[in-house]
Amino acid sequence: MTLTDVIVVGAGPTGLMLAAELRLAGVRPLVLERHPRLRETAKAGGLGGQILELLRYRGLLERLEAAVTGPVPPPVFPFGGLHVDLSDLADPPMHALPLPQARLERLLDDRARELGAEIRRGHEVLAVTQDGDSVTVGVRGPDGPYEVTARYVVGCDGPRSRVRELAGIGFPGTSYPEVNRIGQVTVPAGITVRPDGDLEVPGLGTVHAGFTRTDRGVFGFGSVTPGVLMFSTVEEEPVEYDDDVPMDLAEFQASIGRVLGGEFPLGEPRRLSRFTFKARQASSYGAGRVFVAGDAAHLFPATGVALNAGLLDAVNLAWKLAAGVDGWAPPGLLATYHEERHFAGARTMLHTQAQVALRRGLDPAADALREVVGELLTDEVVVRRVGALIAGTDIRYPGGDHPLTGTFAPDLALHTDDGPTSVAELLRRARPVFVDLAGRPDLREVVAEWPRVEVCAAKTDRPPADALLIRPDGYIAWAASESPADALRAALTAWFG
């Protein structure tokens, strides 16, 4: 039997991000993945939202951007069969990076290994048992069965999570009888793209840009890059597809034909994927020393949010697990993982289920609802708010009296005695940071009692508070103006032991 600090089950984006974050915190993770090699099956076509800012803080965003092979599309995002167009905003609350999931996984795999994480592929978890001090995992590997023991186990093993099942964590919710298919293809021969963006299709006539509803489903399309179009269909099908079996071009073409009621030519495929929509959230994100994250913890009935949520789960959990491994975790710290990320998951579930209501209704009342919401989405205040909902940038974790407490730390430009820096630079190493913005030596003396917290005395234009105590995941643990030192001491004790 071998020993390690944390066992991560699943080497998708969430598991690999968790492994990298654990290594930044000085913890030894072992990643177990049942698939023998990196997967090439097309799933998510990119990532977006709050996680992009966190990746920038970690110094990873440039690396991911360099792997993007095509142009970044304008910030226009689907929302329940409508579009949220943020392209007229100088500072849109939602951004996306068109990085296919298979390529993202390779980059995160490289990152985790560079930091020293051990990743075993072709190793399937069969059993999970725990006591008060450790968790033992039974594994079937290429050379036969074996056991490994750790302080904690995290299931990042997807919707059918074996870890979640073995830990006895419920996964209530709803599965919708919809099959969604997406394809990026070159412009087919015979199809004409009109100047207004509509298509002329032989035998079908004009197909308008955006979404076309028929009594057989929904068809949508838009331009990706010159010469490449993205098509999508939504159909009611009481079929459970295996996510590991990829969709081929013939299946996609048949789906478009059923929805539109005629032959629809397709060009060369660049990306093909199929998925179903479920609205499920784990009843608890942890049971004893076993936790769940990513798709093992939540499934949302809309596109464009799952990766953001899963990677943020990983970053939230990693430093708290490290505190438990290193022995300095204050009482209740690990419980805040469930409290905060279940709260964030419920917020994401709120707007994705609202999208279900917009998307699935087929009667005149549903048409009226879509028309009204579509009109509202032309107002800047509304479009900003909906964009922040999709991005997860509106999340404020519960607790704390100051308006900044529980929010993601803004990337302030800082001027110190040692030269210029920024909040992003300070969080590169995933350490907690105290930023004194008002020359408060009384507060810095208090923080000096916590050597694991880095201290930065700085000036900034328009400081949002006298001081900020920022957690390793980028969220503000404490903020205050003209606050006594005792309040800071209480926050440091609550979060950092």
ChimeraX attribute file (.defattr): number of C-alpha atoms within 10 A of each C-alpha:
attribute: neighborCount
match mode: 1-to-1
recipient: residues
	/A:1	9
	/A:2	9
	/A:3	15
	/A:4	14
	/A:5	21
	/A:6	27
	/A:7	27
	/A:8	26
	/A:9	29
	/A:10	28
	/A:11	28
	/A:12	24
	/A:13	23
	/A:14	29
	/A:15	32
	/A:16	29
	/A:17	24
	/A:18	30
	/A:19	34
	/A:20	27
	/A:21	29
	/A:22	28
	/A:23	21
	/A:24	20
	/A:25	20
	/A:26	15
	/A:27	23
	/A:28	22
	/A:29	25
	/A:30	21
	/A:31	25
	/A:32	25
	/A:33	24
	/A:34	18
	/A:35	14
	/A:36	13
	/A:37	11
	/A:38	15
	/A:39	16
	/A:40	14
	/A:41	17
	/A:42	20
	/A:43	19
	/A:44	20
	/A:45	21
	/A:46	18
	/A:47	22
	/A:48	22
	/A:49	24
	/A:50	24
	/A:51	23
	/A:52	21
	/A:53	20
	/A:54	23
	/A:55	17
	/A:56	17
	/A:57	22
	/A:58	19
	/A:59	16
	/A:60	17
	/A:61	16
	/A:62	10
	/A:63	12
	/A:64	19
	/A:65	13
	/A:66	9
	/A:67	14
	/A:68	16
	/A:69	9
	/A:70	10
	/A:71	11
	/A:72	15
	/A:73	14
	/A:74	13
	/A:75	18
	/A:76	15
	/A:77	18
	/A:78	15
	/A:79	22
	/A:80	22
	/A:81	20
	/A:82	18
	/A:83	16
	/A:84	21
	/A:85	19
	/A:86	23
	/A:87	12
	/A:88	10
	/A:89	12
	/A:90	7
	/A:91	10
	/A:92	15
	/A:93	22
	/A:94	23
	/A:95	23
	/A:96	21
	/A:97	19
	/A:98	20
	/A:99	22
	/A:100	19
	/A:101	21
	/A:102	19
	/A:103	19
	/A:104	21
	/A:105	22
	/A:106	17
	/A:107	17
	/A:108	23
	/A:109	22
	/A:110	15
	/A:111	18
	/A:112	25
	/A:113	15
	/A:114	12
	/A:115	15
	/A:116	18
	/A:117	22
	/A:118	16
	/A:119	21
	/A:120	19
	/A:121	18
	/A:122	16
	/A:123	24
	/A:124	21
	/A:125	22
	/A:126	14
	/A:127	15
	/A:128	21
	/A:129	14
	/A:130	19
	/A:131	10
	/A:132	8
	/A:133	10
	/A:134	18
	/A:135	20
	/A:136	21
	/A:137	20
	/A:138	18
	/A:139	19
	/A:140	16
	/A:141	18
	/A:142	11
	/A:143	8
	/A:144	8
	/A:145	13
	/A:146	14
	/A:147	16
	/A:148	16
	/A:149	21
	/A:150	23
	/A:151	21
	/A:152	24
	/A:153	29
	/A:154	26
	/A:155	28
	/A:156	32
	/A:157	27
	/A:158	23
	/A:159	16
	/A:160	11
	/A:161	19
	/A:162	20
	/A:163	26
	/A:164	29
	/A:165	14
	/A:166	13
	/A:167	20
	/A:168	13
	/A:169	19
	/A:170	15
	/A:171	21
	/A:172	12
	/A:173	13
	/A:174	14
	/A:175	14
	/A:176	15
	/A:177	15
	/A:178	21
	/A:179	20
	/A:180	22
	/A:181	21
	/A:182	22
	/A:183	24
	/A:184	24
	/A:185	20
	/A:186	18
	/A:187	20
	/A:188	16
	/A:189	10
	/A:190	12
	/A:191	16
	/A:192	15
	/A:193	18
	/A:194	12
	/A:195	7
	/A:196	8
	/A:197	15
	/A:198	16
	/A:199	19
	/A:200	16
	/A:201	19
	/A:202	14
	/A:203	10
	/A:204	13
	/A:205	10
	/A:206	14
	/A:207	18
	/A:208	17
	/A:209	17
	/A:210	16
	/A:211	18
	/A:212	16
	/A:213	16
	/A:214	13
	/A:215	9
	/A:216	14
	/A:217	21
	/A:218	21
	/A:219	28
	/A:220	19
	/A:221	22
	/A:222	18
	/A:223	16
	/A:224	18
	/A:225	14
	/A:226	9
	/A:227	12
	/A:228	18
	/A:229	21
	/A:230	20
	/A:231	23
	/A:232	21
	/A:233	27
	/A:234	24
	/A:235	20
	/A:236	14
	/A:237	12
	/A:238	10
	/A:239	10
	/A:240	11
	/A:241	13
	/A:242	10
	/A:243	14
	/A:244	11
	/A:245	10
	/A:246	15
	/A:247	21
	/A:248	14
	/A:249	18
	/A:250	9
	/A:251	13
	/A:252	21
	/A:253	17
	/A:254	14
	/A:255	23
	/A:256	25
	/A:257	16
	/A:258	17
	/A:259	19
	/A:260	20
	/A:261	14
	/A:262	14
	/A:263	15
	/A:264	19
	/A:265	15
	/A:266	22
	/A:267	16
	/A:268	12
	/A:269	16
	/A:270	13
	/A:271	18
	/A:272	23
	/A:273	22
	/A:274	24
	/A:275	19
	/A:276	20
	/A:277	18
	/A:278	19
	/A:279	20
	/A:280	23
	/A:281	22
	/A:282	22
	/A:283	15
	/A:284	18
	/A:285	26
	/A:286	23
	/A:287	14
	/A:288	16
	/A:289	21
	/A:290	25
	/A:291	25
	/A:292	31
	/A:293	30
	/A:294	26
	/A:295	24
	/A:296	28
	/A:297	31
	/A:298	28
	/A:299	28
	/A:300	25
	/A:301	24
	/A:302	24
	/A:303	18
	/A:304	21
	/A:305	22
	/A:306	21
	/A:307	21
	/A:308	21
	/A:309	28
	/A:310	29
	/A:311	24
	/A:312	23
	/A:313	28
	/A:314	28
	/A:315	23
	/A:316	24
	/A:317	26
	/A:318	26
	/A:319	27
	/A:320	25
	/A:321	25
	/A:322	24
	/A:323	19
	/A:324	17
	/A:325	18
	/A:326	13
	/A:327	10
	/A:328	14
	/A:329	20
	/A:330	16
	/A:331	13
	/A:332	10
	/A:333	19
	/A:334	23
	/A:335	15
	/A:336	16
	/A:337	23
	/A:338	23
	/A:339	14
	/A:340	21
	/A:341	23
	/A:342	20
	/A:343	16
	/A:344	20
	/A:345	25
	/A:346	16
	/A:347	16
	/A:348	24
	/A:349	21
	/A:350	14
	/A:351	19
	/A:352	24
	/A:353	17
	/A:354	14
	/A:355	18
	/A:356	18
	/A:357	15
	/A:358	21
	/A:359	20
	/A:360	17
	/A:361	13
	/A:362	13
	/A:363	8
	/A:364	9
	/A:365	10
	/A:366	15
	/A:367	13
	/A:368	12
	/A:369	14
	/A:370	19
	/A:371	14
	/A:372	11
	/A:373	14
	/A:374	16
	/A:375	11
	/A:376	13
	/A:377	21
	/A:378	14
	/A:379	10
	/A:380	14
	/A:381	11
	/A:382	15
	/A:383	20
	/A:384	19
	/A:385	15
	/A:386	20
	/A:387	26
	/A:388	18
	/A:389	21
	/A:390	28
	/A:391	24
	/A:392	24
	/A:393	18
	/A:394	18
	/A:395	20
	/A:396	18
	/A:397	20
	/A:398	13
	/A:399	12
	/A:400	14
	/A:401	11
	/A:402	14
	/A:403	12
	/A:404	21
	/A:405	22
	/A:406	23
	/A:407	19
	/A:408	22
	/A:409	20
	/A:410	15
	/A:411	15
	/A:412	16
	/A:413	16
	/A:414	20
	/A:415	17
	/A:416	14
	/A:417	9
	/A:418	7
	/A:419	8
	/A:420	12
	/A:421	15
	/A:422	17
	/A:423	19
	/A:424	21
	/A:425	15
	/A:426	23
	/A:427	23
	/A:428	18
	/A:429	15
	/A:430	20
	/A:431	19
	/A:432	23
	/A:433	23
	/A:434	26
	/A:435	24
	/A:436	21
	/A:437	23
	/A:438	16
	/A:439	14
	/A:440	14
	/A:441	11
	/A:442	10
	/A:443	21
	/A:444	19
	/A:445	12
	/A:446	14
	/A:447	21
	/A:448	13
	/A:449	11
	/A:450	15
	/A:451	8
	/A:452	12
	/A:453	19
	/A:454	17
	/A:455	19
	/A:456	21
	/A:457	18
	/A:458	21
	/A:459	19
	/A:460	15
	/A:461	10
	/A:462	8
	/A:463	15
	/A:464	15
	/A:465	17
	/A:466	17
	/A:467	26
	/A:468	25
	/A:469	26
	/A:470	27
	/A:471	24
	/A:472	24
	/A:473	25
	/A:474	29
	/A:475	22
	/A:476	25
	/A:477	28
	/A:478	26
	/A:479	25
	/A:480	19
	/A:481	13
	/A:482	10
	/A:483	13
	/A:484	11
	/A:485	15
	/A:486	11
	/A:487	13
	/A:488	22
	/A:489	15
	/A:490	13
	/A:491	16
	/A:492	21
	/A:493	13
	/A:494	15
	/A:495	20
	/A:496	19
	/A:497	15
